[in-house]
């Protein structure tokens, strides 16, 4: 029986459903697959030491989540084209002595959006969050044909940097930064809102913006998946907005990561069904 040892690096990852998602799918393939949580709040080691230790202990790969997707890059030996382009890594594969960073977030979000919000208008999209996940989500939206994305982040410089990178790839008018004070005006004219910050997660409860800025004509997508029914999505649904939770993104990115770790083809529908079972417990 083939054996795999995989881990997840991040902060406050105790509620993560990645371990059962991966392990259950591996069982269907007859694999011995162990998925460990490496919470930086509890382990206490720096990212470089965690990567070196995982490699030394025989890990086959790592998933990477908030707030490590960008900070981990200096400790890797190589980046895939997508990870290099986005400046963010959510999957690390150990290949001999080399640690290779990949990004499966953008394709995961793209597949989830196409499945969950088909034909959603995207002339003007407002995105909250310009970190590692935000970079992947914005790239996905522009790849799928969004006309313009306005990036709002607590760190305006970070939003400005990401907007510049996106504009260089997709065109000068396709992405721009904005201050949070502009949200009322921006959302009044937007087709959709994407939330790509940790707010709403089990360890970061709350709303990422005032609820009164939502309106029924907006579609609202949240990348948070634990819980699936975030306060943002609850308020949006109550108004009649079309919504997309983070469950699809976490499954589709896990599908790609599982393929990278094992070389085997996972069953996407089975993994989506398993997520539904997990969140209903």
NORKAJO-V89689 format. One record per pair of residues at least 12 apart in sequence whose ideal C-beta (glycine too) atoms are under 6 Angstrom apart, sorted by the first residue. I is the first residue (numbers start at 0). J is the second residue. If there is no record, write none. Layout:
I,J
I,J
//
This chain:
0,31
1,30
2,31
3,32
3,59
4,33
4,57
4,58
4,59
5,34
5,59
5,60
5,260
6,35
6,37
6,53
6,58
6,61
7,36
7,62
8,37
8,49
8,61
8,63
8,67
9,64
9,65
9,67
10,39
10,40
10,66
11,202
12,36
12,38
14,201
14,225
16,277
18,34
19,277
20,253
21,34
22,34
23,273
24,265
24,270
28,263
37,49
46,67
46,70
46,71
46,74
47,74
50,74
50,98
54,93
59,260
60,91
60,92
60,260
61,91
62,90
62,256
63,88
63,89
65,197
68,87
68,88
68,89
68,131
69,87
69,131
71,88
72,88
75,98
75,100
76,97
76,98
77,97
77,99
78,100
79,101
81,102
82,100
82,101
82,102
85,102
85,134
85,135
85,138
87,102
87,131
87,134
88,100
89,102
89,103
89,104
90,103
90,256
90,259
92,259
102,135
103,252
103,255
103,256
104,132
104,135
104,252
105,135
105,138
105,139
107,248
107,251
107,252
108,136
108,139
108,248
109,139
109,143
110,251
111,247
111,248
111,251
114,247
115,243
115,247
116,218
116,243
119,218
120,190
121,145
121,190
122,146
122,190
123,147
123,188
123,189
123,190
124,140
124,145
124,148
124,191
125,149
125,185
125,186
125,189
125,192
126,148
126,150
126,193
127,151
127,194
127,196
127,207
128,195
128,196
129,150
129,152
129,157
129,158
129,161
132,195
132,222
133,195
134,161
136,193
136,195
137,165
141,169
141,173
147,173
148,174
149,175
149,177
149,185
150,162
150,176
151,177
151,179
155,178
158,176
159,176
162,174
162,175
162,176
182,208
182,212
183,212
186,212
191,218
192,217
192,219
193,220
194,207
194,221
194,231
195,222
199,223
199,229
199,231
200,223
201,225
206,230
206,231
210,234
213,235
213,238
215,238
215,239
215,240
217,240
218,241
219,235
219,240
219,242
220,243
221,244
221,245
222,245
222,248
223,245
224,245
224,246
224,249
227,244
227,246
227,278
232,244
246,274
250,270
250,271
250,274
254,267
//
